[in-house]
């Protein structure tokens, strides 16, 4: 383990030197990459320091016990040895996870798209519930959430809602939410009191930087319209809403959230880039059979990933067979326990795939 950590230290020393070089500082893209690597390696260096300290404590304690000349020192050494030996396997496991090659997408911000599926008005209401759940979860983590576009349902909720989330390692966390979510409950629109099953689809797209996707604006037709929705200043009066038509792919993106046409165009272009980037990413993942083997974060839009059952108060994640009887808190934004279990399942899979590293 220490040999591997020493190799990492060599890279940390290189990166520490690179990060202060003027040519790196002047190249924004390169500087962001190096700075990110520096932060990740710094965490590993803390673990390396702890590992060296623990190993030294074990050796020292074993020497004192072997010598046996001072009973009090031997007793203290035994206690220290027990503590160190209990911590060492945990630390090694933490280091193994940190040594797994990172998915470069994980650090990206995301564009989330929620669309009502089967179930009519109830599906739109459920899509609204999911939007509220994710908004509360993201805000609880200190991430910023910004709406791009929405199409309200006739009885509440959304037929479709698109929003951006910005923060630290957002895609690495939110990617597990991609897929079909089902709800089983008595709809607000149902008079007979029967339980119905409705669905909504969640897409989580890693936000593409300008240098990730070369977007030829000659391929983009821009349509400017008035905003729709509840009345108010600028709505239905100014041509601030934007609709982009990407001719080569047929992708259409709308944005009417901001009063400023320029800001709506900026947001719409961001979503268009992310959709184009995600399409390329999907091709890459399809080619990588090992990566696609993991159903945990395959992002298969047609896969039914989770069921929210209101009569029983339970939430079941079908990918890992996890059922939690805590629906009220989960739908109120407390989804961290689900994400933790999904991350654990994926990391365990990665450990198996990268077993030769250890």
N, C-alpha and C positions, 0 to 999 in steps of 0.2 A: 504493500500500500504506500509506504513512504517513498519508494522508488518512483511510483507514478506521480505522487505529489511533488517530488523534486523536479520532474519533467515539467509539470504545470508551473512551478516556481520560475523555471528558466523563461517560459513564455511570459509570465507576469513581469519579470524584470525587463524583457524586451518591450512589452506594451507600456510599462512605466516610462521607458525612455522615449518611445514613439509619441506618446500623448503630449509631450512638451515641445515636439519639433515644429518649427514654424510652417513647413509645407503641409503638415497634417492639420494644424489648426486652421489654415486657410482653405482647406478642402472640406467643406461642411459634411458631405456624405461620409467621407473617410473618418473624419473626427467623431461623428456620431457613432459609427461602428466601433472604433477603437475605445471610445469612452464607455460604451456598453460592455465591451469585453473586459475592460479594466475593472468595472464594478463587479462583474461575475467572478473574475479571478480573485478579486479582493476577498470575497466571501470564502472562496476555497483556501486562501492563504490564512484566514482566521482558523479554519478547521485544521489546516496543516499544523499551525502553531499549537492548537489544543492537542492534536494527535502526538506531537513530539513531547509535549509536557506530560501527557498521560503515560506514554511509553517510558519516559524517564522516571516518573513516579513509581511505576511497576518495578523497574529494575532496581531502583534505590530501596524500595520496601522489601523486595526479595533478598537483597544483600543484608539488610538489618536483621531479617528473620533468620537467615542462614547463620549469621554471626551469633545471635542469641545471647550476647553478653549482658544486655540491659533489658530486663523484663518489661519495664514501662515503655521503652522505645519499641520493643517487639510488638506490644499490644497496640500501640499507635500505628505501627507499620502494617499490621494485619488489617486494621480498620481502613487505612488508606488504600491498601491493596484490593480489598473487597469493593470499595467505591470505584476505583479505577477500572477494575475488571468488569464491573457492571456497566460502566459508561462506555468502555471501548467498543463493544459490538454495535451499540446504538450509533456511535460516532462513525464507525466504518460504514454502516448502512447509509447514513446521511451523506458521506463522502461519495459512496458508489452512485447514489442518485445524482449528485452534483457533477459527477464525471461523465454521465450519459450525455452524448452529443445533443445540444439544444436544437430545437426546431427554430430556424431563424424567423419564422412567421410569428412565434409566440409573443414577441415583444410589441407587435403592432397594435395600433388602435383598431376598432372594428366599425363596420356598418352592419346593423341588425335589421332584418326585414321580417316582419310577422304578417302572415296572410291567413285570413279565415278560410277553413276548408269545408268539409262536409258538415251540415248541421244548420244551414240558413242563418237566421238572426242570432241563434244561440252560439254559433261558431264565431260570429263577430264579437259578441259579448265576451267570449272566452279569450279571443285575441287581445281584447282590451285588458282582461285580467292578467295575461302574460306580459303585456307591455308595462303595466303597473308593477308587477312582480320584479321584472328586470330593472326598471327605473329605480325602485327602492333598493334593490341589491347593489346596483352600481353606485348610487349616491352614498350608501352605507360604507362602501370601500373608498370613498373619496374621489371616485371617477366623475368626469363631467359627461352629462347626457344632453344631446342636442337633437331635436326633431328635424327631419329633412322633409318628409311628406307624409300625408295620411289621407285616408278615404273612410269617413265615418260610416258605421253600420246604421241601419234604419231604426233599430231598437237600442242603440248604444254600442259602445266598443268600436272596433275598426274592421272594415273589410280588408284593409291593408294599412300598415304603419311602418315607416322607415326612420331609424334614428342612428346617430353616431355616438360612440362611447370612446372617450379618450382618457388615458391613465397609464399605469405601469402594468406591463404583461397582460393586457386586456384580452388579446386573442387567445393566449395560452390558457386563460380561464374560461372565456365565453364559448370557445369552439365546441365544448361538450354539449351545448344547448341546441346545436343544429339538428333538425329532423322534425318528425311529426309528433305533436303533443296531443293526447286525447283527454277529453273531460267526460266524466259520467256523473250526471246530476239531473235534477228536475229543473228544466229551463224556466226562466222568469216568464216566458211567453206561453208556457204550458198550463192549461187549466185543469187537466185530469190528474196531475200529480205523478205522472210516469217518468221514470228515469230515462234520459236520452243520452246517446253518445255523440259527441261532436268533436271536431278536430281543428287544429291550426298548425300551419307549417312555419318553422323558424329557420331563417338562413343567417349565418354569421360569416361575414366576409372580412378578411384581413384588409385593412385600409391601405390602398396602394399609394406610395409616394410618387412624386412626378418622375423620379428616375427609375421606378419599377416598371412603369408602363409608358411606352411611347405612343401618345395619343395624337393622331393627325387631325387637326381641327377641320380640315377639308372633308373628312369623313363624317363630320357631325353637323346635323341640321338643327338649328336653334329656333324654337317656337316660343314667342313671348305672348302670354295671355294674362287676363286679370285673375286674381286669386278668387277661389270659391270658398264656401263655408260660412260660418256665422258672421253677421254683419259687423262692421267696425271700420275704423280708419284704414284707408288703403285697400280694403277688401272690395272687390268688384268695381274699383274706380281707377286704379293705376295698373299698368302692364308690368307687374313685378314678378308674376309667376313664370317659371321657366320649364320648358319641356325639351329634352334633348333626344334626338333620333340618331343612333349610331348606325349608319347605312350598311357597313359590311356585315354586322352581326344581327341587326334588327332590334338591338336592345333600346328600350325607351326608358328614360329617367325623368321624373318630375320633381320639382321643388318649389314650394310656395310658402315656406315657413317664415321667411324674412320679409320685411317691408321693402328692403332694397333689392332691386333686380340683380345688381352685381353680386351681392352675397348669396342669392339663390342660385345664380350661375356657378359660383365657386363651389357651393355644396353639391349641386347636381353633377358637376365634373368630377368631384371626389368620389361620388357613388358610382359613376360610370367607370372611372378608372378601377375601382375596387371590384366591380362586376367582371370587367375584362381580365383583371389580375387573377380573380378567383377561378375563372374558366380555364386559364393556363395552369393554375395550381392543381385543379381537378385532373387535368390531363397528366400532369407529372405524377400525382398520387396514383392514378389508374395504372401507370406504367410501373410503378414501384409496388410490386405484389406484396412485399413484406409489410409495407406501411398500410396497405389496404386491408391486410389481414385483421387489423385491430378495428373492431366495430365500435369501440368506445368513442373515437373522435374521427371516424371516417367521413363525417359530414354528408352521408348519404341522405338526400332530401326526402326520399321516399320511405326511409326506415322509421317505423313507429318506435320512438325511444322512451316515451314516458306516459303514464296514465294517472290522472288526478280523479280519484273516486270520492265524491262528496258524501254519499250515504254512509260509507265506511270510514270516512276521514283519513284516507290513506293516499300515499303517492308511491307509485312503483316505477322504478327505472328498469326497463326490460333488458338493457345491454349487460347489466351486471347482476340482475336478479335481486335488486335491493328494494325493500318495501319499508316505508316509514309512516307511522301513524301520527303525522304532525302536519296535516294538510293546511290548517289555518295559518300557521307560522310560515310555511313554505310559500304559499300563494301570497303572503304578505312580504315576501322578499328574502326570507331566510333560507336560501338555497345552498349555502356554503357547504353544509354536510354532504349534500348530494355531489357537489363538484369535487370535494375532497376525496370521496370514495371513487369517483371516476378517474381522478388524477392518479390515485394509488393503483388502480387497475391498469392504467396505461403505463405508469412507471415500472410496474412489475413485468409487463410485457416487454418493455424496452430493456429491462435488466436481463431478461432471458435472451433477447436478440443480441445484446452487447456483452454477453457473458465472457467472451474472449478478452475483454478489456481488463477483467479482474482475475 
